[in-house]
Amino acid sequence: MGLLITLIKRPWDEDVITRFSHFSAFQRWVNENICDAHSNTDVYLGKEDIKKLYRTLNKLDKGNCKDIFPNFFDEKYDEDYWEEVKDLHRQAKQILNNFDFKQHCVVFRAAW
């Protein structure tokens, strides 16, 4: 199956915010910055977590990606990686600008 990451809006619903397939850099970032996420375990991301992720993605470029947003494995930093980064950056910005953290929370769930 591979790695599938889902961001979910909670608590009253299971609205999917976005999904990523095989994006181990995001999984690794959560493990190193929030907690050690296990398969099918919900990790709650607060506003400060999303801000930290957004700041990390803002600094990211081809020269530092292996240091500040690395993959878990010896995966390529190819067009697919950068498309996922671009989508995650857009989603993080949208969450920060439009999400009501007083009413809902963002849940990270990875399955492998």
N, CA, C and O atoms as a Tinker XYZ file with bonds, in Angstrom:
   448  protein
     1  N      0.807000   -1.176000    0.000000    73     2
     2  CA     0.000000    0.000000    0.000000    64     1     3
     3  C      0.862000    1.257000    0.000000    63     2     4     5
     4  O      0.541000    2.203000   -0.718000    81     3
     5  N      1.927000    1.304000    0.763000    73     3     6
     6  CA     2.741000    2.500000    0.866000    64     5     7
     7  C      2.181000    3.460000    1.891000    63     6     8     9
     8  O      1.221000    3.156000    2.599000    81     7
     9  N      2.791000    4.608000    1.953000    73     7    10
    10  CA     2.426000    5.627000    2.926000    64     9    11
    11  C      1.288000    6.494000    2.396000    63    10    12    13
    12  O      1.353000    6.997000    1.275000    81    11
    13  N      0.250000    6.664000    3.207000    73    11    14
    14  CA    -0.856000    7.573000    2.895000    64    13    15
    15  C     -1.043000    8.493000    4.093000    63    14    16    17
    16  O     -1.264000    8.030000    5.212000    81    15
    17  N     -0.954000    9.807000    3.851000    73    15    18
    18  CA    -1.110000   10.804000    4.905000    64    17    19
    19  C     -2.393000   11.572000    4.642000    63    18    20    21
    20  O     -2.659000   11.989000    3.514000    81    19
    21  N     -3.186000   11.757000    5.690000    73    19    22
    22  CA    -4.438000   12.498000    5.583000    64    21    23
    23  C     -4.469000   13.575000    6.654000    63    22    24    25
    24  O     -4.154000   13.311000    7.814000    81    23
    25  N     -4.849000   14.787000    6.271000    73    23    26
    26  CA    -5.142000   15.837000    7.231000    64    25    27
    27  C     -6.652000   15.926000    7.330000    63    26    28    29
    28  O     -7.346000   16.031000    6.319000    81    27
    29  N     -7.156000   15.884000    8.557000    73    27    30
    30  CA    -8.593000   15.809000    8.811000    64    29    31
    31  C     -9.005000   16.972000    9.710000    63    30    32    33
    32  O     -8.256000   17.371000   10.601000    81    31
    33  N    -10.198000   17.511000    9.471000    73    31    34
    34  CA   -10.780000   18.542000   10.331000    64    33    35
    35  C    -11.639000   17.848000   11.377000    63    34    36    37
    36  O    -12.466000   17.002000   11.037000    81    35
    37  N    -11.454000   18.192000   12.637000    73    35    38
    38  CA   -12.219000   17.614000   13.731000    64    37    39
    39  C    -12.666000   18.709000   14.663000    63    38    40    41
    40  O    -12.196000   19.833000   14.484000    81    39
    41  N    -13.513000   18.505000   15.625000    73    39    42
    42  CA   -13.914000   17.260000   16.251000    64    41    43
    43  C    -15.246000   16.703000   15.779000    63    42    44    45
    44  O    -15.500000   15.513000   15.968000    81    43
    45  N    -16.106000   17.511000   15.172000    73    43    46
    46  CA   -17.463000   17.029000   14.920000    64    45    47
    47  C    -17.635000   16.292000   13.614000    63    46    48    49
    48  O    -18.701000   15.730000   13.359000    81    47
    49  N    -16.652000   16.281000   12.816000    73    47    50
    50  CA   -16.788000   15.627000   11.520000    64    49    51
    51  C    -15.471000   14.997000   11.115000    63    50    52    53
    52  O    -14.463000   15.139000   11.806000    81    51
    53  N    -15.486000   14.328000   10.036000    73    51    54
    54  CA   -14.292000   13.697000    9.488000    64    53    55
    55  C    -13.978000   14.316000    8.131000    63    54    56    57
    56  O    -13.600000   13.608000    7.198000    81    55
    57  N    -14.132000   15.618000    8.018000    73    55    58
    58  CA   -13.840000   16.285000    6.762000    64    57    59
    59  C    -12.359000   16.166000    6.432000    63    58    60    61
    60  O    -11.500000   16.565000    7.218000    81    59
    61  N    -12.076000   15.620000    5.273000    73    59    62
    62  CA   -10.694000   15.497000    4.825000    64    61    63
    63  C    -10.253000   16.847000    4.274000    63    62    64    65
    64  O    -10.900000   17.406000    3.389000    81    63
    65  N     -9.159000   17.361000    4.797000    73    63    66
    66  CA    -8.585000   18.609000    4.305000    64    65    67
    67  C     -7.757000   18.320000    3.058000    63    66    68    69
    68  O     -7.897000   19.003000    2.044000    81    67
    69  N     -6.903000   17.318000    3.134000    73    67    70
    70  CA    -6.071000   16.928000    1.999000    64    69    71
    71  C     -5.463000   15.553000    2.264000    63    70    72    73
    72  O     -5.472000   15.057000    3.390000    81    71
    73  N     -4.940000   14.955000    1.210000    73    71    74
    74  CA    -4.242000   13.664000    1.311000    64    73    75
    75  C     -2.936000   13.737000    0.541000    63    74    76    77
    76  O     -2.822000   14.444000   -0.461000    81    75
    77  N     -1.949000   12.989000    1.029000    73    75    78
    78  CA    -0.657000   12.865000    0.359000    64    77    79
    79  C     -0.299000   11.388000    0.296000    63    78    80    81
    80  O     -0.504000   10.651000    1.260000    81    79
    81  N      0.230000   10.964000   -0.828000    73    79    82
    82  CA     0.690000    9.579000   -0.977000    64    81    83
    83  C      2.212000    9.549000   -1.057000    63    82    84    85
    84  O      2.817000   10.290000   -1.831000    81    83
    85  N      2.809000    8.707000   -0.269000    73    83    86
    86  CA     4.256000    8.463000   -0.330000    64    85    87
    87  C      5.085000    9.717000   -0.051000    63    86    88    89
    88  O      6.175000    9.863000   -0.603000    81    87
    89  N      4.591000   10.618000    0.790000    73    87    90
    90  CA     5.296000   11.867000    1.100000    64    89    91
    91  C      5.965000   11.713000    2.460000    63    90    92    93
    92  O      5.515000   12.277000    3.457000    81    91
    93  N      7.044000   10.942000    2.483000    73    91    94
    94  CA     7.676000   10.596000    3.759000    64    93    95
    95  C      8.330000   11.794000    4.438000    63    94    96    97
    96  O      8.550000   11.757000    5.649000    81    95
    97  N      8.646000   12.850000    3.704000    73    95    98
    98  CA     9.238000   14.032000    4.334000    64    97    99
    99  C      8.261000   14.662000    5.334000    63    98   100   101
   100  O      8.677000   15.130000    6.394000    81    99
   101  N      6.983000   14.676000    5.005000    73    99   102
   102  CA     5.974000   15.214000    5.919000    64   101   103
   103  C      5.853000   14.318000    7.158000    63   102   104   105
   104  O      5.777000   14.817000    8.280000    81   103
   105  N      5.838000   13.031000    6.956000    73   103   106
   106  CA     5.797000   12.074000    8.071000    64   105   107
   107  C      7.006000   12.283000    8.978000    63   106   108   109
   108  O      6.874000   12.316000   10.202000    81   107
   109  N      8.173000   12.422000    8.377000    73   107   110
   110  CA     9.397000   12.594000    9.165000    64   109   111
   111  C      9.351000   13.913000    9.945000    63   110   112   113
   112  O      9.768000   13.969000   11.102000    81   111
   113  N      8.840000   14.978000    9.303000    73   111   114
   114  CA     8.751000   16.266000    9.986000    64   113   115
   115  C      7.853000   16.158000   11.223000    63   114   116   117
   116  O      8.199000   16.662000   12.291000    81   115
   117  N      6.711000   15.503000   11.075000    73   115   118
   118  CA     5.810000   15.314000   12.218000    64   117   119
   119  C      6.521000   14.522000   13.314000    63   118   120   121
   120  O      6.451000   14.893000   14.485000    81   119
   121  N      7.196000   13.450000   12.952000    73   119   122
   122  CA     7.909000   12.633000   13.941000    64   121   123
   123  C      8.966000   13.439000   14.687000    63   122   124   125
   124  O      9.139000   13.260000   15.893000    81   123
   125  N      9.668000   14.316000   13.994000    73   123   126
   126  CA    10.762000   15.056000   14.610000    64   125   127
   127  C     10.308000   16.331000   15.318000    63   126   128   129
   128  O     11.025000   16.844000   16.177000    81   127
   129  N      9.137000   16.846000   14.973000    73   127   130
   130  CA     8.708000   18.134000   15.522000    64   129   131
   131  C      7.474000   18.078000   16.410000    63   130   132   133
   132  O      7.253000   18.983000   17.214000    81   131
   133  N      6.665000   17.028000   16.278000    73   131   134
   134  CA     5.435000   16.932000   17.063000    64   133   135
   135  C      5.507000   15.716000   17.984000    63   134   136   137
   136  O      5.575000   15.855000   19.205000    81   135
   137  N      5.491000   14.552000   17.403000    73   135   138
   138  CA     5.615000   13.311000   18.166000    64   137   139
   139  C      5.877000   12.166000   17.194000    63   138   140   141
   140  O      5.750000   12.326000   15.980000    81   139
   141  N      6.235000   11.032000   17.731000    73   139   142
   142  CA     6.498000    9.849000   16.912000    64   141   143
   143  C      5.158000    9.252000   16.491000    63   142   144   145
   144  O      4.533000    8.514000   17.253000    81   143
   145  N      4.726000    9.572000   15.285000    73   143   146
   146  CA     3.423000    9.127000   14.793000    64   145   147
   147  C      3.503000    7.685000   14.299000    63   146   148   149
   148  O      4.381000    7.328000   13.513000    81   147
   149  N      2.576000    6.876000   14.773000    73   147   150
   150  CA     2.489000    5.482000   14.352000    64   149   151
   151  C      1.362000    5.327000   13.338000    63   150   152   153
   152  O      0.501000    6.198000   13.214000    81   151
   153  N      1.377000    4.237000   12.632000    73   151   154
   154  CA     0.364000    3.988000   11.609000    64   153   155
   155  C     -1.041000    4.028000   12.204000    63   154   156   157
   156  O     -1.308000    3.421000   13.241000    81   155
   157  N     -1.923000    4.746000   11.538000    73   155   158
   158  CA    -3.336000    4.873000   11.915000    64   157   159
   159  C     -3.564000    5.493000   13.292000    63   158   160   161
   160  O     -4.568000    5.210000   13.947000    81   159
   161  N     -2.638000    6.334000   13.725000    73   159   162
   162  CA    -2.772000    7.045000   14.992000    64   161   163
   163  C     -2.983000    8.527000   14.693000    63   162   164   165
   164  O     -2.279000    9.101000   13.862000    81   163
   165  N     -3.939000    9.137000   15.359000    73   163   166
   166  CA    -4.215000   10.554000   15.151000    64   165   167
   167  C     -3.227000   11.407000   15.932000    63   166   168   169
   168  O     -2.973000   11.171000   17.113000    81   167
   169  N     -2.677000   12.403000   15.249000    73   167   170
   170  CA    -1.792000   13.384000   15.865000    64   169   171
   171  C     -2.452000   14.747000   15.668000    63   170   172   173
   172  O     -2.669000   15.183000   14.537000    81   171
   173  N     -2.766000   15.404000   16.764000    73   171   174
   174  CA    -3.426000   16.697000   16.692000    64   173   175
   175  C     -2.390000   17.789000   16.462000    63   174   176   177
   176  O     -1.402000   17.890000   17.189000    81   175
   177  N     -2.635000   18.612000   15.431000    73   175   178
   178  CA    -1.745000   19.713000   15.088000    64   177   179
   179  C     -2.429000   21.024000   15.451000    63   178   180   181
   180  O     -3.487000   21.356000   14.918000    81   179
   181  N     -1.814000   21.758000   16.360000    73   179   182
   182  CA    -2.352000   23.050000   16.750000    64   181   183
   183  C     -1.893000   24.148000   15.800000    63   182   184   185
   184  O     -1.121000   23.903000   14.873000    81   183
   185  N     -2.369000   25.336000   16.039000    73   183   186
   186  CA    -2.016000   26.467000   15.187000    64   185   187
   187  C     -0.509000   26.709000   15.181000    63   186   188   189
   188  O      0.064000   27.004000   14.132000    81   187
   189  N      0.134000   26.588000   16.336000    73   187   190
   190  CA     1.586000   26.792000   16.394000    64   189   191
   191  C      2.332000   25.721000   15.596000    63   190   192   193
   192  O      3.366000   26.008000   14.992000    81   191
   193  N      1.819000   24.495000   15.590000    73   191   194
   194  CA     2.427000   23.433000   14.783000    64   193   195
   195  C      2.334000   23.758000   13.293000    63   194   196   197
   196  O      3.295000   23.574000   12.546000    81   195
   197  N      1.169000   24.243000   12.873000    73   195   198
   198  CA     0.976000   24.588000   11.463000    64   197   199
   199  C      1.861000   25.787000   11.095000    63   198   200   201
   200  O      2.411000   25.834000    9.995000    81   199
   201  N      1.997000   26.742000   11.996000    73   199   202
   202  CA     2.894000   27.877000   11.753000    64   201   203
   203  C      4.334000   27.410000   11.583000    63   202   204   205
   204  O      5.044000   27.871000   10.689000    81   203
   205  N      4.753000   26.501000   12.438000    73   203   206
   206  CA     6.126000   25.980000   12.361000    64   205   207
   207  C      6.333000   25.243000   11.032000    63   206   208   209
   208  O      7.365000   25.412000   10.383000    81   207
   209  N      5.363000   24.438000   10.635000    73   207   210
   210  CA     5.443000   23.743000    9.356000    64   209   211
   211  C      5.529000   24.752000    8.214000    63   210   212   213
   212  O      6.360000   24.609000    7.316000    81   211
   213  N      4.683000   25.755000    8.249000    73   211   214
   214  CA     4.662000   26.778000    7.195000    64   213   215
   215  C      6.002000   27.510000    7.116000    63   214   216   217
   216  O      6.511000   27.751000    6.021000    81   215
   217  N      6.572000   27.862000    8.261000    73   215   218
   218  CA     7.884000   28.532000    8.275000    64   217   219
   219  C      8.970000   27.620000    7.693000    63   218   220   221
   220  O      9.847000   28.078000    6.960000    81   219
   221  N      8.904000   26.341000    8.022000    73   219   222
   222  CA     9.872000   25.388000    7.469000    64   221   223
   223  C      9.751000   25.334000    5.954000    63   222   224   225
   224  O     10.756000   25.387000    5.244000    81   223
   225  N      8.539000   25.229000    5.466000    73   223   226
   226  CA     8.323000   25.145000    4.024000    64   225   227
   227  C      8.724000   26.436000    3.318000    63   226   228   229
   228  O      9.167000   26.394000    2.171000    81   227
   229  N      8.578000   27.575000    3.979000    73   227   230
   230  CA     9.003000   28.851000    3.394000    64   229   231
   231  C     10.506000   28.913000    3.165000    63   230   232   233
   232  O     10.968000   29.545000    2.215000    81   231
   233  N     11.267000   28.260000    4.034000    73   231   234
   234  CA    12.733000   28.281000    3.934000    64   233   235
   235  C     13.279000   27.242000    2.959000    63   234   236   237
   236  O     14.458000   27.274000    2.607000    81   235
   237  N     12.437000   26.343000    2.535000    73   235   238
   238  CA    12.878000   25.176000    1.774000    64   237   239
   239  C     13.318000   25.530000    0.355000    63   238   240   241
   240  O     12.637000   26.264000   -0.360000    81   239
   241  N     14.473000   24.990000   -0.033000    73   239   242
   242  CA    14.931000   25.088000   -1.415000    64   241   243
   243  C     15.757000   23.852000   -1.750000    63   242   244   245
   244  O     15.982000   22.996000   -0.895000    81   243
   245  N     16.203000   23.765000   -2.988000    73   243   246
   246  CA    16.918000   22.565000   -3.431000    64   245   247
   247  C     18.247000   22.368000   -2.712000    63   246   248   249
   248  O     18.758000   21.250000   -2.645000    81   247
   249  N     18.802000   23.437000   -2.180000    73   247   250
   250  CA    20.072000   23.337000   -1.481000    64   249   251
   251  C     19.957000   22.860000   -0.042000    63   250   252   253
   252  O     20.924000   22.336000    0.511000    81   251
   253  N     18.784000   23.033000    0.580000    73   251   254
   254  CA    18.665000   22.667000    1.991000    64   253   255
   255  C     17.599000   21.606000    2.273000    63   254   256   257
   256  O     17.397000   21.228000    3.427000    81   255
   257  N     16.923000   21.127000    1.246000    73   255   258
   258  CA    15.796000   20.209000    1.478000    64   257   259
   259  C     16.212000   18.933000    2.207000    63   258   260   261
   260  O     15.435000   18.398000    2.998000    81   259
   261  N     17.419000   18.439000    1.955000    73   259   262
   262  CA    17.868000   17.211000    2.618000    64   261   263
   263  C     18.160000   17.441000    4.092000    63   262   264   265
   264  O     18.233000   16.491000    4.873000    81   263
   265  N     18.327000   18.702000    4.471000    73   263   266
   266  CA    18.622000   19.032000    5.865000    64   265   267
   267  C     17.383000   19.436000    6.656000    63   266   268   269
   268  O     17.239000   19.033000    7.810000    81   267
   269  N     16.474000   20.231000    6.057000    73   267   270
   270  CA    15.358000   20.752000    6.856000    64   269   271
   271  C     14.015000   20.087000    6.577000    63   270   272   273
   272  O     13.078000   20.253000    7.358000    81   271
   273  N     13.900000   19.332000    5.471000    73   271   274
   274  CA    12.654000   18.620000    5.191000    64   273   275
   275  C     12.986000   17.327000    4.433000    63   274   276   277
   276  O     12.540000   17.118000    3.305000    81   275
   277  N     13.779000   16.468000    5.084000    73   275   278
   278  CA    14.262000   15.269000    4.386000    64   277   279
   279  C     13.234000   14.148000    4.330000    63   278   280   281
   280  O     12.341000   14.047000    5.171000    81   279
   281  N     13.389000   13.316000    3.320000    73   279   282
   282  CA    12.617000   12.083000    3.226000    64   281   283
   283  C     13.123000   11.097000    4.270000    63   282   284   285
   284  O     14.223000   11.253000    4.799000    81   283
   285  N     12.315000   10.082000    4.563000    73   283   286
   286  CA    12.737000    9.023000    5.474000    64   285   287
   287  C     13.798000    8.134000    4.846000    63   286   288   289
   288  O     14.745000    7.703000    5.504000    81   287
   289  N     13.623000    7.879000    3.592000    73   287   290
   290  CA    14.481000    6.920000    2.912000    64   289   291
   291  C     15.303000    7.662000    1.865000    63   290   292   293
   292  O     15.214000    8.885000    1.753000    81   291
   293  N     16.074000    6.948000    1.124000    73   291   294
   294  CA    16.898000    7.548000    0.082000    64   293   295
   295  C     16.047000    7.801000   -1.162000    63   294   296   297
   296  O     16.355000    7.336000   -2.260000    81   295
   297  N     14.978000    8.545000   -0.951000    73   295   298
   298  CA    14.078000    8.864000   -2.054000    64   297   299
   299  C     14.622000   10.066000   -2.804000    63   298   300   301
   300  O     15.408000   10.850000   -2.273000    81   299
   301  N     14.193000   10.193000   -4.031000    73   299   302
   302  CA    14.644000   11.309000   -4.854000    64   301   303
   303  C     13.920000   12.588000   -4.461000    63   302   304   305
   304  O     12.761000   12.569000   -4.044000    81   303
   305  N     14.619000   13.676000   -4.602000    73   303   306
   306  CA    14.036000   15.001000   -4.416000    64   305   307
   307  C     13.704000   15.522000   -5.817000    63   306   308   309
   308  O     14.304000   16.469000   -6.326000    81   307
   309  N     12.728000   14.858000   -6.402000    73   307   310
   310  CA    12.386000   15.087000   -7.797000    64   309   311
   311  C     11.137000   15.947000   -7.920000    63   310   312   313
   312  O     10.691000   16.547000   -6.943000    81   311
   313  N     10.586000   16.005000   -9.097000    73   311   314
   314  CA     9.391000   16.811000   -9.355000    64   313   315
   315  C      8.231000   16.422000   -8.446000    63   314   316   317
   316  O      7.490000   17.291000   -7.986000    81   315
   317  N      8.063000   15.121000   -8.180000    73   315   318
   318  CA     6.982000   14.676000   -7.294000    64   317   319
   319  C      7.154000   15.238000   -5.886000    63   318   320   321
   320  O      6.184000   15.692000   -5.278000    81   319
   321  N      8.373000   15.212000   -5.366000    73   319   322
   322  CA     8.662000   15.774000   -4.037000    64   321   323
   323  C      8.259000   17.246000   -4.002000    63   322   324   325
   324  O      7.569000   17.684000   -3.082000    81   323
   325  N      8.693000   18.008000   -5.007000    73   323   326
   326  CA     8.434000   19.446000   -5.013000    64   325   327
   327  C      6.963000   19.766000   -5.225000    63   326   328   329
   328  O      6.475000   20.776000   -4.718000    81   327
   329  N      6.256000   18.934000   -5.957000    73   327   330
   330  CA     4.801000   19.130000   -6.103000    64   329   331
   331  C      4.092000   18.906000   -4.770000    63   330   332   333
   332  O      3.172000   19.647000   -4.422000    81   331
   333  N      4.513000   17.891000   -4.027000    73   331   334
   334  CA     3.940000   17.632000   -2.701000    64   333   335
   335  C      4.257000   18.782000   -1.747000    63   334   336   337
   336  O      3.395000   19.218000   -0.984000    81   335
   337  N      5.498000   19.270000   -1.793000    73   335   338
   338  CA     5.881000   20.411000   -0.955000    64   337   339
   339  C      5.014000   21.617000   -1.286000    63   338   340   341
   340  O      4.504000   22.287000   -0.388000    81   339
   341  N      4.849000   21.892000   -2.566000    73   339   342
   342  CA     4.031000   23.031000   -3.000000    64   341   343
   343  C      2.591000   22.891000   -2.500000    63   342   344   345
   344  O      2.003000   23.862000   -2.024000    81   343
   345  N      2.029000   21.696000   -2.608000    73   343   346
   346  CA     0.652000   21.468000   -2.149000    64   345   347
   347  C      0.553000   21.608000   -0.633000    63   346   348   349
   348  O     -0.387000   22.225000   -0.130000    81   347
   349  N      1.508000   21.044000    0.098000    73   347   350
   350  CA     1.491000   21.153000    1.557000    64   349   351
   351  C      1.640000   22.616000    1.986000    63   350   352   353
   352  O      0.961000   23.061000    2.911000    81   351
   353  N      2.503000   23.345000    1.336000    73   351   354
   354  CA     2.694000   24.767000    1.634000    64   353   355
   355  C      1.389000   25.531000    1.419000    63   354   356   357
   356  O      1.008000   26.353000    2.251000    81   355
   357  N      0.707000   25.264000    0.314000    73   355   358
   358  CA    -0.577000   25.904000    0.013000    64   357   359
   359  C     -1.623000   25.539000    1.066000    63   358   360   361
   360  O     -2.375000   26.397000    1.526000    81   359
   361  N     -1.665000   24.257000    1.444000    73   359   362
   362  CA    -2.638000   23.809000    2.449000    64   361   363
   363  C     -2.355000   24.449000    3.809000    63   362   364   365
   364  O     -3.282000   24.877000    4.498000    81   363
   365  N     -1.083000   24.516000    4.196000    73   363   366
   366  CA    -0.721000   25.124000    5.484000    64   365   367
   367  C     -1.131000   26.599000    5.506000    63   366   368   369
   368  O     -1.669000   27.083000    6.502000    81   367
   369  N     -0.878000   27.301000    4.417000    73   367   370
   370  CA    -1.266000   28.712000    4.331000    64   369   371
   371  C     -2.783000   28.864000    4.421000    63   370   372   373
   372  O     -3.286000   29.743000    5.119000    81   371
   373  N     -3.497000   28.010000    3.716000    73   371   374
   374  CA    -4.958000   28.063000    3.742000    64   373   375
   375  C     -5.494000   27.777000    5.146000    63   374   376   377
   376  O     -6.424000   28.441000    5.603000    81   375
   377  N     -4.919000   26.807000    5.818000    73   375   378
   378  CA    -5.338000   26.488000    7.191000    64   377   379
   379  C     -5.097000   27.686000    8.102000    63   378   380   381
   380  O     -5.974000   28.059000    8.881000    81   379
   381  N     -3.915000   28.287000    8.010000    73   379   382
   382  CA    -3.598000   29.431000    8.863000    64   381   383
   383  C     -4.518000   30.621000    8.596000    63   382   384   385
   384  O     -4.873000   31.354000    9.519000    81   383
   385  N     -4.898000   30.810000    7.347000    73   383   386
   386  CA    -5.731000   31.969000    6.993000    64   385   387
   387  C     -7.220000   31.751000    7.233000    63   386   388   389
   388  O     -7.951000   32.714000    7.465000    81   387
   389  N     -7.685000   30.501000    7.181000    73   387   390
   390  CA    -9.128000   30.263000    7.161000    64   389   391
   391  C     -9.664000   29.323000    8.232000    63   390   392   393
   392  O    -10.880000   29.219000    8.393000    81   391
   393  N     -8.811000   28.647000    8.958000    73   391   394
   394  CA    -9.252000   27.612000    9.881000    64   393   395
   395  C     -9.602000   28.213000   11.233000    63   394   396   397
   396  O     -8.870000   29.060000   11.743000    81   395
   397  N    -10.703000   27.787000   11.811000    73   395   398
   398  CA   -11.126000   28.242000   13.127000    64   397   399
   399  C    -10.607000   27.249000   14.175000    63   398   400   401
   400  O    -11.247000   26.237000   14.460000    81   399
   401  N     -9.448000   27.558000   14.736000    73   399   402
   402  CA    -8.840000   26.668000   15.720000    64   401   403
   403  C     -9.589000   26.650000   17.046000    63   402   404   405
   404  O     -9.331000   25.786000   17.884000    81   403
   405  N    -10.504000   27.579000   17.251000    73   403   406
   406  CA   -11.323000   27.575000   18.469000    64   405   407
   407  C    -12.448000   26.550000   18.365000    63   406   408   409
   408  O    -12.915000   26.034000   19.380000    81   407
   409  N    -12.877000   26.259000   17.160000    73   407   410
   410  CA   -13.978000   25.328000   16.923000    64   409   411
   411  C    -13.517000   23.945000   16.469000    63   410   412   413
   412  O    -14.182000   22.946000   16.743000    81   411
   413  N    -12.393000   23.887000   15.783000    73   411   414
   414  CA   -11.932000   22.634000   15.188000    64   413   415
   415  C    -10.442000   22.444000   15.427000    63   414   416   417
   416  O     -9.753000   23.345000   15.905000    81   415
   417  N     -9.971000   21.282000   15.093000    73   415   418
   418  CA    -8.538000   21.020000   15.130000    64   417   419
   419  C     -8.149000   20.266000   13.872000    63   418   420   421
   420  O     -8.988000   19.673000   13.194000    81   419
   421  N     -6.876000   20.301000   13.581000    73   419   422
   422  CA    -6.315000   19.582000   12.436000    64   421   423
   423  C     -5.713000   18.287000   12.963000    63   422   424   425
   424  O     -4.953000   18.292000   13.931000    81   423
   425  N     -6.058000   17.186000   12.322000    73   423   426
   426  CA    -5.536000   15.888000   12.701000    64   425   427
   427  C     -4.674000   15.351000   11.568000    63   426   428   429
   428  O     -5.100000   15.320000   10.414000    81   427
   429  N     -3.462000   14.930000   11.902000    73   427   430
   430  CA    -2.566000   14.250000   10.976000    64   429   431
   431  C     -2.717000   12.771000   11.208000    63   430   432   433
   432  O     -2.607000   12.305000   12.342000    81   431
   433  N     -2.968000   12.024000   10.156000    73   431   434
   434  CA    -3.066000   10.555000   10.272000    64   433   435
   435  C     -2.277000    9.929000    9.115000    63   434   436   437
   436  O     -2.541000   10.207000    7.946000    81   435
   437  N     -1.332000    9.103000    9.456000    73   435   438
   438  CA    -0.555000    8.391000    8.444000    64   437   439
   439  C     -0.849000    6.896000    8.543000    63   438   440   441
   440  O     -1.027000    6.355000    9.634000    81   439
   441  N     -0.897000    6.256000    7.410000    73   439   442
   442  CA    -1.117000    4.806000    7.384000    64   441   443
   443  C     -0.101000    4.184000    6.431000    63   442   444   445
   444  O      0.172000    4.707000    5.351000    81   443
   445  N      0.438000    3.073000    6.858000    73   443   446
   446  CA     1.355000    2.336000    5.996000    64   445   447
   447  C      1.237000    0.865000    6.230000    63   446   448
   448  O      1.937000    0.080000    5.590000    81   447
